[in-house]
Amino acid sequence: MTKVHPNAAASASAAAAAAAASSDHEKTSSIDDEVSVVLTVWKKSLLLNCNGFTVFDCQGNLVFRVDNYSARSKDEILLMDAAGTPLLTIRRKRLGLAEKWLVFEGESGGKAEARYSAKKQVNLLNPKCLAQVVSLESCNKYKIEGSYTQRCCVVYDEKRRRVAEIRKKEAAVGGVAFGADVFRLIVLPDLDPALAMAFVILLNQMFGSSSS
């Protein structure tokens, strides 16, 4: 896959984020003695006047992108691959004062069946629990714990096995200090990286600065 820089204004920032991704090359072979995929998530769309995400692999290649939502339209978000092919659709459902999110395959529409359902968790016994994601097709269930605002989260499956992590970038790259908008997504073999990225989008919907 090639790097995508669709406009000059985004090119410098995209290059910096890609450089941050390439700095993780030596970390991809083993994290806690497990083979993992290490992605760099940039909380910015490569398109002008769009909010979204741009995700690079450890070589700095574009892997995922979200370009299609703005502050006015956050109820449906499309996760795409580098070529713009729809992978997952995330829809927010408002149920009175409560909210839930549904995850569909591809660019869903009409009467498509959701694959996952997600809810923000409020648990006084476990205040670190942020969200729960349940498969509507199997017994798979995921809990996300930690702090999204601090970019320090762990995703566990129903057997309490760690399947993904969100971590801060550990150092400045090329003289550019990265804050909360550039962070690492570490995905273990038992989890699809696209689904892990859907978890990031869900957390941003629930706990991001524009999540109201």
Secondary structure by P-SEA (a helix, b strand, c coil): cccccccccaaaaaaaaaaaaaaaccccccccccbbbbbbbbcccccccccbbbbbcccccccbbbcccccccccbbbbbcccccccbbbbbbbcccbbbbbbbcccccccccccbbbbbbbccccccccbbbbbccccbbbbbbcccccccbbbbcccccccbbbbccccccccccccccbbbbbbcccccaaaaaaaaaaaaaccccccc
